Amino acid sequence: MSNKIQHINIAVTNRCNLTCKQCSIWQENPKEDLSLKNIESVLRSQALDENASIALTGGEPFLHSDLINIVGSILEQKPSSLKIISTNGTLKNEMMSLFNKHGNLFSDFSLHISIDGITKHDEQRGSSLKTITNNIILIKEMFPEINIKLKFTITKINYTDIVSTYEYAKSHNLGFKIKLVENAKNYTNKFSDQNMINFTIKEKKLIAKDLLFVYNDLKRSNKKDAVFIHEVIKFLLEKNDPAFCRTPFNRIFIMPDGKVYSCIHFNCIGNIKDKSLEEIWHSKSAESIRSKIKEHGCKNCVAYHGFTL
């Protein structure tokens, strides 16, 4: 296993224009943005593997006033490394500006757009599903080379929409990814209603049934995403054993305030505004988390375990 960082998630801002019920990042204060200078220092780090993949997220990343230059710097310094931008898909003008500037430079890139149900999206996210689907149509028309995947966060509000949303994605030639709502104390739902997170046994079985349908259909065309869905099913039914998780050994998550996490379920291991990424990656804090995973494994989540960026 490489001792360098192979995957890096960068939350460029905690600003968000939506008020999603399953996420509390929009409530955070102060509002923080990672600067271009901060991100360029990360890109120059010797701790990064030469083929490291980069994902940008938020908050809503398209609210960052310097996103175009951030993406430009990534494409210049690490060509082909930018694999994902995750967005709520509402900011048409900002998305069009970025893709007009840099869209032809993307390679093996996916735009992840959050859609949380064909009937339940507006209730869960406080946004217009119609606006987002219109933006998807526009992007596909103007930039057909950009791979778009729908990202569905499963909650108690929308779990009955899993299959219909998958069928929508399939019929429009869009990818489909899922995640379970979770209490990530260091990230998106520090203040969220715990009732959103605690599924009943009956709900878990219904969710697992619908995910099994998606898994059986998806595995023919996208084995990686299908395998992840199968892991979620096992997690829901509590049939997962403590597993060796690769996350602390090859990934980092950088927050808008510069804090660095090897996993969002563990404590911060440093801040890029205070120390170099090399120092943070090889710090005692980072090594302590790796030692715990080596010794005990982990069954806290299925957010990564090496299956997703």
C-alpha positions as CSV (number, residue, x, y, z in Angstrom):
1,M,0.0,0.0,0.0
2,S,1.3,3.4,-0.9
3,N,2.3,5.7,2.0
4,K,1.1,8.7,0.1
5,I,-2.3,10.3,-0.3
6,Q,-4.2,8.8,-3.2
7,H,-7.5,10.5,-2.8
8,I,-8.3,13.9,-1.5
9,N,-11.7,15.5,-0.8
10,I,-11.6,19.3,-0.5
11,A,-14.6,21.2,0.9
12,V,-13.9,24.5,-0.6
13,T,-16.6,26.4,1.3
14,N,-19.3,25.8,4.0
15,R,-21.6,28.3,2.3
16,C,-24.8,26.8,0.9
17,N,-27.9,28.2,-0.7
18,L,-30.2,25.4,0.4
19,T,-31.6,24.3,3.8
20,C,-31.5,20.6,3.6
21,K,-33.1,18.8,6.5
22,Q,-30.5,16.0,6.6
23,C,-27.6,18.5,6.6
24,S,-26.7,21.4,8.9
25,I,-23.7,22.9,7.1
26,W,-25.8,25.8,6.0
27,Q,-26.3,26.8,9.7
28,E,-22.5,27.0,10.3
29,N,-20.9,30.3,11.3
30,P,-18.5,31.8,10.5
31,K,-18.7,31.3,6.8
32,E,-15.4,29.9,5.6
33,D,-13.8,29.6,2.2
34,L,-10.5,27.8,1.4
35,S,-8.3,30.2,-0.5
36,L,-6.6,29.5,-3.9
37,K,-3.3,29.8,-2.0
38,N,-4.3,27.2,0.5
39,I,-5.3,24.7,-2.2
40,E,-2.2,25.4,-4.3
41,S,0.0,24.5,-1.3
42,V,-1.8,21.2,-1.1
43,L,-1.3,20.5,-4.8
44,R,2.4,21.0,-4.4
45,S,2.7,18.7,-1.4
46,Q,5.1,15.8,-1.6
47,A,2.6,13.8,0.5
48,L,0.3,13.5,-2.6
49,D,0.7,10.5,-4.9
50,E,1.5,11.6,-8.4
51,N,-1.8,10.0,-9.6
52,A,-3.9,11.3,-6.7
53,S,-7.5,11.9,-7.4
54,I,-9.3,15.1,-6.2
55,A,-12.9,15.7,-5.4
56,L,-14.3,19.2,-4.7
57,T,-17.4,19.6,-2.5
58,G,-18.9,22.0,0.0
59,G,-21.2,23.4,1.2
60,E,-22.1,24.3,-2.3
61,P,-18.8,24.6,-4.2
62,F,-20.2,26.8,-6.9
63,L,-20.8,29.5,-4.3
64,H,-17.0,29.9,-4.0
65,S,-16.1,33.1,-5.8
66,D,-12.8,31.7,-6.9
67,L,-13.8,28.2,-8.0
68,I,-12.9,28.8,-11.7
69,N,-9.3,29.6,-10.7
70,I,-9.2,26.8,-8.2
71,V,-10.2,24.3,-10.9
72,G,-7.8,25.9,-13.3
73,S,-4.9,25.5,-10.9
74,I,-5.8,21.8,-10.3
75,L,-5.9,21.2,-14.0
76,E,-2.6,23.0,-14.6
77,Q,-0.7,21.4,-11.7
78,K,-2.3,17.9,-11.6
79,P,-3.8,17.3,-15.1
80,S,-6.5,14.5,-15.0
81,S,-6.6,14.5,-11.2
82,L,-9.9,16.3,-10.8
83,K,-12.5,13.5,-10.7
84,I,-15.6,14.9,-9.0
85,I,-17.4,18.1,-8.2
86,S,-20.4,17.5,-5.9
87,T,-23.1,20.1,-6.2
88,N,-26.8,20.6,-5.5
89,G,-27.2,21.5,-9.2
90,T,-29.2,24.7,-8.7
91,L,-26.6,27.4,-9.7
92,K,-26.9,27.3,-13.5
93,N,-24.9,30.4,-14.4
94,E,-22.0,29.4,-12.1
95,M,-21.9,25.9,-13.6
96,M,-22.0,27.1,-17.1
97,S,-19.2,29.6,-16.5
98,L,-16.9,26.9,-15.1
99,F,-17.6,24.4,-17.9
100,N,-17.3,27.0,-20.6
101,K,-13.8,27.9,-19.2
102,H,-12.5,24.4,-18.4
103,G,-14.9,21.8,-19.6
104,N,-12.8,20.7,-22.5
105,L,-9.9,19.9,-20.1
106,F,-11.7,17.4,-17.9
107,S,-10.7,13.8,-18.2
108,D,-12.5,10.9,-16.5
109,F,-14.6,13.5,-14.6
110,S,-18.0,13.2,-13.0
111,L,-20.4,15.9,-11.9
112,H,-22.3,14.6,-8.8
113,I,-25.7,16.3,-8.5
114,S,-27.8,15.7,-5.4
115,I,-31.3,14.6,-6.1
116,D,-33.2,13.1,-3.1
117,G,-36.3,11.7,-4.7
118,I,-38.7,12.2,-7.5
119,T,-41.5,13.1,-5.1
120,K,-39.6,13.9,-1.9
121,H,-36.7,16.1,-3.1
122,D,-38.3,19.4,-2.5
123,E,-39.5,18.5,0.9
124,Q,-36.0,17.3,2.0
125,R,-33.8,19.9,0.3
126,G,-36.0,23.0,0.1
127,S,-35.2,23.4,-3.6
128,S,-37.0,22.9,-6.8
129,L,-36.4,19.6,-8.4
130,K,-37.6,21.0,-11.7
131,T,-34.8,23.7,-11.7
132,I,-32.2,21.0,-11.2
133,T,-33.5,18.6,-13.9
134,N,-33.6,21.5,-16.3
135,N,-30.0,22.3,-15.5
136,I,-29.0,18.7,-16.0
137,I,-30.7,18.7,-19.5
138,L,-28.8,21.9,-20.3
139,I,-25.4,20.6,-19.2
140,K,-25.9,17.4,-21.2
141,E,-26.8,19.3,-24.3
142,M,-23.9,21.8,-24.1
143,F,-21.2,19.5,-22.5
144,P,-22.0,15.9,-23.5
145,E,-18.5,14.9,-22.5
146,I,-19.3,15.5,-18.8
147,N,-20.4,12.5,-17.0
148,I,-23.3,13.3,-14.6
149,K,-24.3,11.1,-11.7
150,L,-27.2,11.6,-9.4
151,K,-26.4,11.3,-5.7
152,F,-29.3,10.2,-3.5
153,T,-29.0,10.6,0.3
154,I,-31.4,8.1,2.0
155,T,-33.4,9.4,4.9
156,K,-36.6,8.7,6.7
157,I,-38.3,11.3,4.4
158,N,-37.3,9.9,1.0
159,Y,-36.5,6.2,1.3
160,T,-39.6,5.3,-0.6
161,D,-38.2,7.2,-3.7
162,I,-35.1,5.1,-4.1
163,V,-36.3,2.9,-7.1
164,S,-38.1,5.7,-8.9
165,T,-35.1,8.0,-8.7
166,Y,-32.8,5.2,-9.9
167,E,-35.2,4.6,-12.8
168,Y,-35.2,8.3,-13.6
169,A,-31.4,8.3,-13.7
170,K,-31.3,5.2,-15.9
171,S,-33.8,6.5,-18.4
172,H,-31.8,9.8,-18.8
173,N,-28.4,8.0,-19.1
174,L,-27.2,9.3,-15.7
175,G,-25.2,7.5,-13.1
176,F,-26.7,6.7,-9.7
177,K,-25.0,6.8,-6.3
178,I,-26.4,6.5,-2.9
179,K,-25.4,7.2,0.7
180,L,-27.1,6.8,4.0
181,V,-27.8,9.9,6.1
182,E,-25.4,9.8,9.0
183,N,-24.2,11.8,11.9
184,A,-20.8,13.1,10.8
185,K,-19.9,15.2,13.8
186,N,-17.0,16.9,11.9
187,Y,-18.9,17.6,8.7
188,T,-22.4,18.0,7.4
189,N,-25.0,17.4,10.1
190,K,-23.6,18.5,13.4
191,F,-27.0,19.9,14.4
192,S,-29.4,17.7,12.4
193,D,-32.5,16.0,13.8
194,Q,-31.5,12.5,15.1
195,N,-34.9,11.2,14.0
196,M,-33.6,11.7,10.4
197,I,-30.9,9.2,11.1
198,N,-32.5,6.4,13.2
199,F,-34.3,4.0,10.9
200,T,-36.7,1.5,12.3
201,I,-36.2,-2.2,11.6
202,K,-39.1,-2.2,9.2
203,E,-37.7,0.9,7.4
204,K,-34.3,-0.8,7.1
205,K,-35.8,-3.9,5.6
206,L,-37.8,-1.8,3.0
207,I,-34.7,0.2,2.1
208,A,-32.6,-3.0,1.8
209,K,-35.2,-4.5,-0.5
210,D,-35.2,-1.5,-2.8
211,L,-31.4,-1.3,-2.8
212,L,-31.2,-4.9,-3.7
213,F,-33.3,-4.2,-6.8
214,V,-30.9,-1.4,-7.7
215,Y,-27.9,-3.5,-7.0
216,N,-29.1,-6.4,-9.2
217,D,-29.8,-4.1,-12.1
218,L,-26.7,-1.8,-11.7
219,K,-24.1,-4.6,-11.3
220,R,-24.4,-5.3,-15.1
221,S,-23.2,-1.8,-16.0
222,N,-21.3,-0.4,-13.0
223,K,-19.8,-3.0,-10.8
224,K,-18.0,-0.5,-8.5
225,D,-21.1,1.5,-7.6
226,A,-23.1,-1.8,-7.3
227,V,-20.6,-3.3,-4.9
228,F,-20.9,-0.2,-2.7
229,I,-24.7,-0.5,-2.6
230,H,-24.3,-4.1,-1.5
231,E,-22.1,-3.0,1.4
232,V,-24.8,-0.5,2.4
233,I,-27.4,-3.3,2.4
234,K,-25.2,-5.3,4.8
235,F,-24.7,-2.3,6.9
236,L,-28.4,-1.7,7.2
237,L,-29.1,-5.2,8.1
238,E,-26.2,-5.2,10.6
239,K,-24.5,-8.1,8.8
240,N,-21.2,-6.2,8.4
241,D,-18.2,-7.2,10.5
242,P,-15.5,-4.8,11.6
243,A,-13.5,-4.3,8.4
244,F,-10.1,-3.0,7.5
245,C,-10.8,0.5,6.2
246,R,-8.3,2.0,3.8
247,T,-9.5,5.6,4.3
248,P,-6.9,6.7,7.0
249,F,-4.1,5.1,4.9
250,N,-4.7,6.8,1.5
251,R,-7.3,9.6,1.9
252,I,-7.8,13.0,3.5
253,F,-10.7,15.4,3.8
254,I,-9.9,19.1,4.0
255,M,-12.5,21.4,5.5
256,P,-13.1,25.1,4.5
257,D,-11.3,26.3,7.7
258,G,-8.2,24.3,6.7
259,K,-8.7,21.4,9.2
260,V,-7.6,18.0,7.9
261,Y,-9.3,14.7,8.6
262,S,-8.2,11.2,7.6
263,C,-11.8,10.3,8.3
264,I,-14.7,12.6,9.2
265,H,-15.7,10.2,12.0
266,F,-12.3,10.7,13.8
267,N,-10.7,13.8,15.3
268,C,-8.8,16.5,13.2
269,I,-5.2,15.6,12.5
270,G,-4.0,19.1,11.6
271,N,-4.6,22.3,9.8
272,I,-3.1,23.3,6.4
273,K,-3.0,26.9,7.5
274,D,-0.6,26.0,10.4
275,K,1.4,23.0,9.0
276,S,2.4,21.5,5.7
277,L,0.4,18.6,4.4
278,E,3.5,16.4,4.8
279,E,3.7,17.1,8.5
280,I,0.0,16.5,9.0
281,W,0.0,13.2,7.0
282,H,2.9,11.8,9.0
283,S,1.8,13.2,12.4
284,K,1.2,11.3,15.5
285,S,-2.5,12.0,15.3
286,A,-2.7,10.5,11.8
287,E,-0.6,7.5,12.8
288,S,-2.8,6.9,15.9
289,I,-5.9,6.6,13.8
290,R,-4.2,4.1,11.4
291,S,-3.1,2.0,14.4
292,K,-6.6,1.8,15.7
293,I,-7.9,0.7,12.3
294,K,-5.2,-1.9,12.0
295,E,-5.9,-3.3,15.4
296,H,-9.7,-3.2,15.6
297,G,-11.0,-2.5,12.1
298,C,-14.1,-0.3,11.8
299,K,-17.8,-0.8,11.3
300,N,-19.0,2.8,11.9
301,C,-20.0,3.5,8.4
302,V,-19.9,2.5,4.7
303,A,-19.1,6.0,3.5
304,Y,-15.7,5.0,2.2
305,H,-14.0,1.7,3.0
306,G,-12.2,2.2,-0.3
307,F,-15.3,1.9,-2.4
308,T,-15.9,5.6,-3.2
309,L,-13.9,8.8,-3.8
